[in-house]
Amino acid sequence: MDPFASALEHAAALGRGDYSSEELTRAYLERIERLNPDLNHYVLVTAELALEMARAGAVGKLGGVPVSIKDLVSLAGYPTTFGSRALAGLELPYDSYVVARLKEAGCPILGKTNTSEFGTRPVTEYGLFGPARNPWNREHTTGGSSGGAAGAVAAGLCAFAQGSDGGGSVRIPASCCGVVGLKPTRGVISPGPVFGEGWAGLATDGVLARTVADASAALDAVAGHLPGDPYWAEPEPEGRARPLRVAFTTSAAAEVDLEVAEAVRDAARAIADLGHRVGEGGPDTSPFREPMLVVVSAGMASLPLPPDADLDPLNRLSILAGNQLTAADYLRAVGSIREQSRRVVAFWDDHDVLVTPTLTRPAPRIGTLGAGLETAHDEYLDWLSFTYPYNCTGQPALSLPLALSSQGLPIGVQLVGAPRGEKTILGLAAQLEEALPWKDRRAAGI
């Protein structure tokens, strides 16, 4: 059985009886045992749980298809460290909502994947478990904070993966590792049962997969609500009718790599060839930068950590900054984000999809981006110029692995939809997947 087959291909094979879920699960566990010591994508392997779930039988569209979950969400009875030395060994007695949904869907849980501490850095390098290595080049980052999740999909160590995204943390590693990463509309996936909201609603769970159809099926598996959720959104049942009104831009406050910009222009040309109306342009998202940093600092300062906690130094600085904020500072920042969001989302009154780079440049070498504490936030936000604004607006966005750099590193192109517009961007993404296929493109040596 092919570990790089799509999740839906595995589901179809299971339905035909070509192999069992237990056989498929054991195949992934064997690959994890063999390859993970070098890649460091998994920080916990839950073989007993995975095999028990595999033997229980498939119940959903992806039933029997193995999945990984990120170490920022709780798996009852297993450690949830949030990637932090301060919480090493912590076990929570409940399943996070997405984990409960994956269990209901009958997806064997292979283990927990590597993340930056508390998901704050967009590279998976400085947390409890050390750097996750990019399957395309072990000297380069997987991105973050869902770096282990994206790496595991790219390396054939799971069929699909759960991730989370507060400033791009699903789309960033998807771009770095050459897979599909989908951040849904705010409120599509419950943050429950314990957390009220993440970073004033900027953060949400998402999915990483090898194909667009897998990402869509995975979203269906984990979407839903709990009573009292602060945000409640349902994706539109159907995408917009063709031809779509598509805009593209490579313009940002930070410099955009020439090969990245060309990948976006290639995508725009392909979209036009598919019969859609394409023009250049995009909204001004620069005003989000400062208020987002306030929200993140306040979020870090709110964590129930002891004063002497052993933390990533950048997180310690964020906590210090957060402790100096007043409640009025925080409310002004959130209000600014909401006000600017109305202006940005108005762009979709006249457009259906915006196409941008996912990142301003491909995956950097491990240990290079954000190494200096005084410049780390600026370096990160420059790199993420096209991702974090759509956490602020709460719109759906996904990264597609549409190109490779001259150094052989993946380049992601981002599609952003109107609120609740998952079906529209997934529909266009499926057309691009057929026009510019990437399914058989994979890293060497895995």
C-alpha positions as CSV (number, residue, x, y, z in Angstrom):
1,M,0.0,0.0,0.0
2,D,1.3,3.4,-0.9
3,P,1.9,5.7,2.1
4,F,1.6,8.7,-0.3
5,A,-1.9,7.7,-1.5
6,S,-4.5,10.3,-0.7
7,A,-6.7,9.8,2.4
8,L,-9.7,9.3,0.1
9,E,-7.8,6.7,-2.0
10,H,-7.1,4.9,1.3
11,A,-10.7,5.1,2.3
12,A,-11.8,3.7,-1.1
13,A,-9.2,0.8,-0.8
14,L,-10.5,0.1,2.7
15,G,-14.0,0.0,1.4
16,R,-13.0,-2.5,-1.3
17,G,-11.2,-4.7,1.2
18,D,-7.8,-4.2,-0.5
19,Y,-6.3,-4.0,2.9
20,S,-7.6,-3.4,6.5
21,S,-7.3,-0.3,8.6
22,E,-5.0,-2.2,11.0
23,E,-2.7,-3.1,8.1
24,L,-2.6,0.5,7.0
25,T,-2.1,1.8,10.5
26,R,0.8,-0.6,11.1
27,A,2.4,0.5,7.8
28,Y,2.3,4.1,8.9
29,L,3.6,3.2,12.4
30,E,6.5,1.3,10.8
31,R,7.4,4.4,8.7
32,I,7.2,6.6,11.7
33,E,9.6,4.3,13.6
34,R,12.0,4.2,10.7
35,L,12.0,7.9,9.5
36,N,10.9,10.0,12.5
37,P,14.2,9.9,14.4
38,D,15.7,11.9,11.5
39,L,12.8,14.1,10.8
40,N,11.4,14.8,14.3
41,H,7.8,15.3,13.2
42,Y,6.2,13.2,15.9
43,V,6.8,13.9,19.6
44,L,4.5,11.1,20.8
45,V,3.5,7.9,19.0
46,T,0.2,6.4,20.3
47,A,0.5,3.0,18.6
48,E,-1.8,1.2,21.1
49,L,-4.5,3.7,20.6
50,A,-4.1,3.8,16.8
51,L,-4.4,0.0,16.5
52,E,-7.3,-0.2,18.9
53,M,-9.2,2.4,16.8
54,A,-8.2,0.6,13.6
55,R,-9.6,-2.7,14.9
56,A,-12.9,-1.0,15.9
57,G,-13.9,-0.5,12.3
58,A,-14.6,2.4,10.0
59,V,-17.6,4.7,10.6
60,G,-17.2,7.8,8.5
61,K,-16.1,9.0,5.1
62,L,-12.5,8.8,6.3
63,G,-13.1,6.0,8.7
64,G,-10.1,3.8,9.2
65,V,-7.7,6.3,7.6
66,P,-4.8,7.2,10.1
67,V,-4.3,10.8,11.2
68,S,-1.9,12.8,13.3
69,I,-2.8,15.6,15.8
70,K,-0.8,18.6,16.9
71,D,0.6,18.8,20.4
72,L,-1.4,22.0,21.1
73,V,-4.6,20.0,21.4
74,S,-5.6,17.6,24.1
75,L,-5.8,13.8,23.7
76,A,-7.3,12.4,26.9
77,G,-4.9,10.3,28.9
78,Y,-1.8,11.3,26.9
79,P,0.7,14.2,27.4
80,T,-0.2,17.6,26.0
81,T,2.9,19.8,26.4
82,F,2.0,22.7,24.1
83,G,5.6,22.3,23.0
84,S,6.9,23.8,26.3
85,R,9.4,22.6,28.8
86,A,7.2,24.3,31.4
87,L,4.4,21.8,30.7
88,A,6.4,18.6,30.0
89,G,4.4,15.6,31.1
90,L,1.1,17.5,31.5
91,E,-1.9,15.3,30.9
92,L,-5.4,16.7,30.4
93,P,-8.5,14.5,31.1
94,Y,-10.5,15.4,28.1
95,D,-10.3,15.3,24.3
96,S,-10.2,18.6,22.4
97,Y,-13.2,19.1,20.1
98,V,-11.2,18.2,17.0
99,V,-9.9,15.1,18.6
100,A,-13.3,14.0,19.6
101,R,-14.6,14.5,16.1
102,L,-11.7,12.5,14.6
103,K,-12.5,9.7,17.0
104,E,-16.1,9.8,16.0
105,A,-15.0,9.7,12.3
106,G,-13.1,6.5,13.1
107,C,-9.6,7.8,12.1
108,P,-6.9,6.0,14.0
109,I,-4.7,8.6,15.9
110,L,-1.1,7.8,15.2
111,G,0.4,10.3,17.6
112,K,1.1,14.0,18.4
113,T,3.2,16.2,16.1
114,N,5.9,18.7,16.9
115,T,5.1,22.4,17.4
116,S,6.7,25.6,18.5
117,E,6.1,26.5,22.1
118,F,2.4,27.5,22.5
119,G,2.4,27.9,18.7
120,T,3.8,31.4,18.7
121,R,6.8,31.0,16.4
122,P,6.1,30.3,12.7
123,V,9.1,27.9,12.7
124,T,9.2,24.6,14.6
125,E,12.6,24.9,16.1
126,Y,12.7,26.3,19.7
127,G,10.2,24.2,21.6
128,L,10.5,21.3,24.0
129,F,11.3,18.8,21.3
130,G,13.8,20.6,19.1
131,P,13.5,21.3,15.3
132,A,11.3,19.5,12.9
133,R,13.2,18.9,9.7
134,N,11.9,19.6,6.3
135,P,11.6,16.4,4.2
136,W,12.7,18.3,1.1
137,N,15.9,19.4,2.8
138,R,16.8,18.4,6.3
139,E,18.7,21.7,6.9
140,H,15.6,23.8,6.3
141,T,12.6,24.4,8.5
142,T,9.2,22.8,8.1
143,G,7.7,26.1,9.1
144,G,5.3,26.3,12.0
145,S,3.7,26.2,14.2
146,S,2.1,23.0,12.7
147,G,5.5,22.0,11.4
148,G,5.4,18.4,12.5
149,A,1.9,18.0,11.1
150,A,2.9,19.3,7.6
151,G,6.2,17.4,7.7
152,A,4.4,14.2,8.5
153,V,2.0,14.5,5.6
154,A,4.9,15.4,3.2
155,A,7.0,12.5,4.4
156,G,4.2,9.9,4.2
157,L,3.9,9.5,8.0
158,C,0.2,9.9,8.1
159,A,-2.7,10.1,5.6
160,F,-3.7,13.6,6.7
161,A,-3.1,15.8,9.8
162,Q,-4.9,18.2,12.2
163,G,-3.2,21.5,12.7
164,S,-4.0,24.9,14.1
165,D,-3.6,28.4,12.7
166,G,-3.3,31.7,14.6
167,G,-1.3,33.7,12.1
168,G,-0.7,31.2,9.3
169,S,0.3,28.1,11.3
170,V,-1.4,25.7,9.0
171,R,-0.6,27.5,5.7
172,I,3.0,28.4,6.6
173,P,4.2,24.8,7.0
174,A,2.0,23.6,4.1
175,S,3.9,26.0,1.9
176,C,7.3,25.0,3.3
177,C,6.6,21.2,3.0
178,G,4.7,21.1,-0.3
179,V,1.2,20.0,1.0
180,V,-2.3,21.5,1.1
181,G,-3.1,23.5,4.2
182,L,-6.6,24.8,4.9
183,K,-7.6,27.4,7.5
184,P,-11.4,27.6,7.7
185,T,-13.6,30.6,8.5
186,R,-13.6,31.6,12.1
187,G,-16.3,29.6,13.9
188,V,-16.5,26.6,11.6
189,I,-14.6,24.5,14.2
190,S,-15.3,24.7,17.9
191,P,-12.4,25.6,20.1
192,G,-14.0,23.7,23.0
193,P,-14.6,22.1,25.3
194,V,-12.4,24.2,27.6
195,F,-10.9,27.1,25.6
196,G,-13.2,30.0,24.9
197,E,-11.3,31.4,22.0
198,G,-7.8,31.7,20.8
199,W,-6.2,35.2,20.5
200,A,-9.5,37.1,20.2
201,G,-10.7,34.6,17.6
202,L,-7.6,34.9,15.4
203,A,-6.7,31.2,16.0
204,T,-8.6,28.2,14.7
205,D,-8.0,24.5,14.0
206,G,-7.4,23.5,10.4
207,V,-6.2,20.6,8.3
208,L,-3.2,19.5,6.2
209,A,-3.5,17.0,3.4
210,R,-2.0,15.8,0.1
211,T,-4.9,16.7,-2.1
212,V,-7.7,19.3,-2.2
213,A,-10.3,16.7,-1.9
214,D,-8.6,15.3,1.2
215,A,-8.6,18.7,2.8
216,S,-12.3,19.2,2.1
217,A,-13.1,15.8,3.5
218,A,-11.0,16.4,6.6
219,L,-12.7,19.7,7.2
220,D,-16.1,18.0,7.0
221,A,-14.8,15.5,9.6
222,V,-13.8,18.0,12.2
223,A,-16.2,20.9,11.6
224,G,-18.9,21.6,14.2
225,H,-20.0,23.5,17.3
226,L,-20.6,23.2,21.0
227,P,-23.2,25.2,22.9
228,G,-21.9,28.5,24.0
229,D,-19.1,28.8,21.3
230,P,-18.2,32.4,20.9
231,Y,-18.3,32.2,17.1
232,W,-20.6,30.0,15.0
233,A,-20.2,29.8,11.2
234,E,-21.4,27.2,8.7
235,P,-19.6,27.0,5.3
236,E,-21.8,27.9,2.4
237,P,-23.3,24.7,1.0
238,E,-22.1,25.5,-2.6
239,G,-19.3,27.4,-4.2
240,R,-19.9,30.5,-6.3
241,A,-21.0,29.9,-9.9
242,R,-18.4,30.3,-12.7
243,P,-16.7,32.3,-13.9
244,L,-15.2,33.5,-10.7
245,R,-14.0,37.0,-10.1
246,V,-10.4,36.5,-9.1
247,A,-7.8,39.0,-8.1
248,F,-4.1,38.4,-7.5
249,T,-1.4,40.3,-5.8
250,T,2.3,40.0,-4.9
251,S,2.5,43.3,-3.2
252,A,3.5,43.5,0.5
253,A,5.4,45.7,2.8
254,A,8.2,43.1,2.8
255,E,10.2,42.1,-0.3
256,V,8.7,39.0,-2.1
257,D,11.1,36.5,-3.6
258,L,11.1,36.6,-7.4
259,E,10.4,32.9,-7.8
260,V,7.5,33.2,-5.3
261,A,6.0,36.1,-7.2
262,E,6.3,34.2,-10.5
263,A,4.5,31.2,-9.0
264,V,1.6,33.5,-8.1
265,R,1.6,34.9,-11.7
266,D,1.7,31.4,-13.1
267,A,-1.3,30.5,-11.0
268,A,-3.2,33.6,-12.1
269,R,-2.5,32.7,-15.8
270,A,-3.7,29.2,-15.2
271,I,-6.9,30.5,-13.5
272,A,-7.5,32.8,-16.5
273,D,-7.0,29.8,-18.8
274,L,-9.7,28.0,-16.9
275,G,-12.2,30.7,-17.9
276,H,-12.3,32.9,-14.8
277,R,-12.0,36.7,-14.8
278,V,-8.6,37.7,-13.4
279,G,-7.2,41.0,-12.5
280,E,-4.4,42.4,-10.3
281,G,-5.1,44.0,-7.0
282,G,-5.8,43.4,-3.3
283,P,-6.8,45.0,-0.1
284,D,-4.5,47.0,2.2
285,T,-3.8,44.7,5.2
286,S,-0.9,46.5,6.7
287,P,-2.9,48.1,9.6
288,F,-3.3,44.6,11.2
289,R,0.4,44.3,12.2
290,E,0.6,46.3,15.4
291,P,-2.7,45.3,16.9
292,M,-2.1,41.6,16.2
293,L,1.1,41.8,18.2
294,V,-0.8,43.3,21.1
295,V,-3.4,40.5,21.0
296,V,-0.7,37.8,20.9
297,S,1.3,39.4,23.8
298,A,-1.9,39.7,25.9
299,G,-2.7,36.0,25.1
300,M,0.7,34.9,26.2
301,A,0.5,36.9,29.4
302,S,-2.9,35.3,30.2
303,L,-1.4,31.8,30.3
304,P,-1.4,30.2,33.8
305,L,2.4,29.8,34.1
306,P,4.6,30.2,37.1
307,P,7.0,33.2,37.1
308,D,10.1,31.0,36.8
309,A,8.7,28.8,34.0
310,D,11.4,27.6,31.6
311,L,10.3,29.3,28.3
312,D,11.5,30.1,24.8
313,P,13.1,33.5,25.4
314,L,10.9,35.1,22.7
315,N,7.8,33.9,24.6
316,R,9.2,35.3,27.8
317,L,9.6,38.7,26.1
318,S,6.0,38.5,24.8
319,I,4.8,37.8,28.4
320,L,6.7,40.7,29.7
321,A,5.2,43.0,27.0
322,G,1.7,41.6,27.7
323,N,2.0,42.2,31.4
324,Q,2.6,45.9,30.7
325,L,-0.6,46.2,28.7
326,T,-3.8,47.5,30.2
327,A,-7.3,46.2,29.5
328,A,-7.9,49.3,27.5
329,D,-4.8,48.6,25.3
330,Y,-6.2,45.1,24.6
331,L,-9.7,46.3,23.8
332,R,-8.3,49.1,21.5
333,A,-6.3,46.5,19.6
334,V,-9.2,44.1,19.2
335,G,-11.4,47.0,18.1
336,S,-8.8,48.1,15.6
337,I,-8.7,44.6,14.1
338,R,-12.5,44.5,13.8
339,E,-12.7,47.9,12.2
340,Q,-10.0,47.2,9.7
341,S,-11.5,43.8,9.0
342,R,-14.7,45.4,7.7
343,R,-12.6,47.4,5.2
344,V,-10.6,44.4,4.0
345,V,-13.6,42.0,3.7
346,A,-15.4,44.6,1.6
347,F,-12.9,43.7,-1.2
348,W,-14.9,40.5,-1.6
349,D,-18.0,42.5,-2.5
350,D,-16.5,42.6,-6.0
351,H,-14.3,39.5,-5.9
352,D,-14.8,35.8,-5.1
353,V,-11.1,34.8,-4.5
354,L,-7.8,36.6,-3.8
355,V,-4.6,34.8,-4.9
356,T,-1.4,35.7,-3.1
357,P,1.9,34.1,-2.1
358,T,1.6,32.1,1.0
359,L,5.0,33.2,2.3
360,T,7.3,35.9,0.9
361,R,10.0,33.3,0.4
362,P,10.6,29.6,0.6
363,A,11.6,27.7,3.8
364,P,14.8,29.2,5.3
365,R,17.5,27.2,6.9
366,I,16.9,26.1,10.5
367,G,18.2,28.5,13.1
368,T,18.3,31.6,10.7
369,L,14.8,33.2,10.8
370,G,14.0,34.9,14.1
371,A,17.2,34.0,15.8
372,G,17.7,37.5,17.2
373,L,15.1,38.3,19.9
374,E,15.1,42.1,19.1
375,T,14.2,41.5,15.4
376,A,12.3,38.2,15.5
377,H,8.8,39.6,15.4
378,D,9.5,41.9,12.5
379,E,11.3,39.1,10.6
380,Y,8.4,36.7,11.2
381,L,5.7,39.1,10.3
382,D,7.5,40.1,7.1
383,W,7.7,36.5,6.1
384,L,4.0,36.1,7.0
385,S,2.8,39.2,5.2
386,F,0.1,37.3,3.4
387,T,-1.1,34.9,6.1
388,Y,-1.8,36.6,9.4
389,P,-4.2,39.3,8.0
390,Y,-6.8,36.6,7.2
391,N,-6.6,35.4,10.8
392,C,-7.6,38.9,11.7
393,T,-10.5,39.0,9.3
394,G,-11.5,35.4,10.0
395,Q,-11.7,34.5,6.4
396,P,-11.0,31.0,4.9
397,A,-7.6,30.6,3.2
398,L,-5.6,27.7,1.9
399,S,-2.1,27.1,0.7
400,L,-1.5,25.0,-2.5
401,P,1.9,23.5,-3.4
402,L,2.0,24.9,-6.9
403,A,5.7,25.4,-7.5
404,L,9.3,24.5,-6.6
405,S,12.2,26.9,-6.2
406,S,15.4,26.6,-8.1
407,Q,16.8,25.1,-4.8
408,G,14.2,22.4,-4.9
409,L,12.1,23.8,-2.1
410,P,8.2,24.0,-2.3
411,I,6.5,27.3,-2.9
412,G,2.9,27.7,-1.7
413,V,0.3,29.9,-3.4
414,Q,-2.6,31.1,-1.2
415,L,-6.3,31.3,-2.1
416,V,-8.4,33.5,0.2
417,G,-12.2,33.4,0.1
418,A,-15.1,35.5,1.4
419,P,-16.3,34.6,4.9
420,R,-17.9,31.1,4.7
421,G,-16.4,30.7,1.3
422,E,-14.6,27.4,1.8
423,K,-16.4,25.7,-1.1
424,T,-15.5,28.4,-3.5
425,I,-11.7,28.3,-2.8
426,L,-11.7,24.5,-2.6
427,G,-13.5,24.4,-6.0
428,L,-11.0,26.7,-7.6
429,A,-8.1,24.8,-5.9
430,A,-9.4,21.5,-7.3
431,Q,-9.3,23.0,-10.8
432,L,-5.7,24.2,-10.2
433,E,-4.7,20.8,-8.9
434,E,-5.8,19.3,-12.2
435,A,-4.2,22.1,-14.3
436,L,-1.0,22.2,-12.3
437,P,-0.7,18.7,-10.7
438,W,1.5,18.2,-7.7
439,K,0.3,14.8,-6.3
440,D,3.3,12.8,-7.5
441,R,5.8,15.5,-6.6
442,R,7.6,14.5,-3.4
443,A,10.8,14.9,-1.5
444,A,13.6,12.5,-2.3
445,G,14.8,9.9,0.2
446,I,11.5,9.3,2.0
